[in-house]
Amino acid sequence: MIRLLPPEEAQKIAAGEVIDRPAALVREFLDNAIDAGGQQIEVLIEEGGGRRTEVIDDGVGMDRDDLELCWLTHATSKIRSLDDLAQAETLGFRGEALAAAAAVARLEILTSTDGREAWQLEVGPGKSVPPRIEQARRNRGTSVRALGLFDTIPARKRFLKREGAEAGLCRQVLIDKALVLPERSFRFTQDGKLKTWLPVVPTLKERFIQCFLNSMEGNFLHEIHGAGQGFSVTIVVGGPELYRNDRRQQYVFANRRRIQDYGLLQALEYGVQGWFPNGVHPVGAVYVEIDPALADFNIHPAKREVRFADPGAIHHLITQTLREFTRHAVTHQMGNTAYQAETNHHAASLALEALLDQKPAFAPLPGRGAAMSASLPEHSTGLEKRGSPPDRSFAVAEASPSYGGIRLVGRVFDLFILVESGDKLFIIDQHAAHERILYDAFLSKPIPKQELLVPIPFSTAGADEDKFLISHREDLANLGIIVEEGEGEWRITALPANWKMGDAETVREILDLRTSGENMAERWVATLSCHAAIKDGDYLDDTSALALAEEALRLPHPRCPHGRPVKTELTKENLYKAVRRL
């Protein structure tokens, strides 16, 4: 039998959809404080926010009449009609936050518009309705305090996390708000102790550093900008020296709201693809400012999601802005910072010590094997494959051949080529160097195709893969891949020359390209380069090693397509310092 719930029970259930934990109180109270123009905002919590959650601001405050209405359902000063939702520019606008809080906690509001006259209201479970409003004393602004969250709804209270976890969620809400408002200060106090203080800073970049990085890491954070039709983006992103193993320090904001948008996070990753090592992620935030008429912020109760009129245009602008930036931000420019110099010095010193301690790992300097073609973008021939290493006896540097201003010193660990130039020792990763040289060459000219004597048949997993192959057939052909459609089946009839992968791996690599978006060519060329490059354990004769080293030292972007550095260097001065000869 269907029954109507009593109004007070229905109100509690509805409130629980908005206020599900202390962090939701912090979010709603902070939105109001920010919309009220608060410049100094403080959050105070006790026992994870369950006992007390309070937000204090120095904003415009409320007069007595507004205070009398503010806690009622859908009472708001920010919209007047449904049409206003299309132009809403404030963080809160539905007028449900204080009403929801009053349904699940005891609410105390103290406010003043001028610091001379102040009013206080208490409302919530067990309080009289309408609530009594009394005169009080306060500076301009508003304090909103929620006490005893869910005390009258034990079922909800049982599902809260431990106090430390709830406190962490409350602090994260404050961080989310502070990241977009560097011109305002924020404080977070937990159980009487100041845990976070974020004073005013001039830029979004500096606010990001305040929240997450130390001063040394901050040297590698960048702020860049782009503009589209009806919207603009600001991107704060770390360089390749500043990476994480997960995406927890990646943020997306739209009109000062943090949102969940996988597509825009994907654009951040795509934009820096090739600048970072495999398996790691950049830190940073994407800030979108968009005409409210081009976005719907009213599709999620907590406003965590946004529906954009043209999400593709925003995705494209983010990706292209980042690509343009990374194209110009060559690695050696970052190396001018003191931190990078010290890092390189330390890494190179350790590498050299390892060389001195591991003499048997050196390759001999006399030439062995066939000479590698000086045309490095072609498949090299001057190497011995894994399993047939040459003699590993140590040879002194005086016996080294040299040309092009560099001199071969030796090889180490079946991977690194050591060359000397002036007062510097360069340690070159032969695979990463050859991979980057091939990558640049493949991108500079058409990829040669080779028809297959026996086509490779395969089936797709669904309509998405079929759509990708049909719509990108010409793009794939430009990458040296010819696919033809049969009766419910596909087949590959041509691949890049000297392609060496097996059939199953080939099909998987091609179908995986559909997740690469606008970076399809770069991703495919990176795959070609990786498989064609000389490997860890392949031995190069002296002439080939020198030719590769010389090409590597001339690279404008000395990182492999997957982001690994091609070389590190150690100066004579740094070496002397390392062994205390200065």
Secondary structure, DSSP 4 states (H G I P E B T S, - for coil): ---PPPHHHHHHHHHHHH-SSHHHHHHHHHHHHHHTT-SEEEEEEEGGGTSEEEEEE-S----HHHHHHHTSTT--SS-SSGGGGGG--SS--SS-HHHHHHHHSEEEEEEESSSSSEEEEEESTTS-SSPPEEEE---SEEEEEEESTTTT-HHHHTTS--HHHHHHHHHHHHHHHHTT-TTSEEEEEETTEEEEEE---SSHHHHHHHHH--HHHHTTEEEEEEEETTEEEEEEEE-TTSEESSSTTEEEEETTEE---HHHHHHHHHHTTTSS-TT-EE-EEEEEEE-GGGEE--SSTTS---EES-HHHHHHHHHHHHHHHHHH--HHHHTTSHHHHHHHHHHHHHHHHHHHH-GGGPBPSS--SSPPPS-TTSPP-SEEPTT---------GGG--EETTEEEEEEETTTEEEEEETTEEEEEEHHHHHHHHHHHHHHHSPPPEEEEEEEEEE--SSHHHHHHHHHTHHHHHHTT-EEEE-SS-EEEEEEETT----HHHHHHHHHHGGGSGGGHHHHHHHHHHHHHS--TT-EE-HHHHHHHHHHHHT-SS-B-TTS-BSEEEEEHHHHHHHTT--
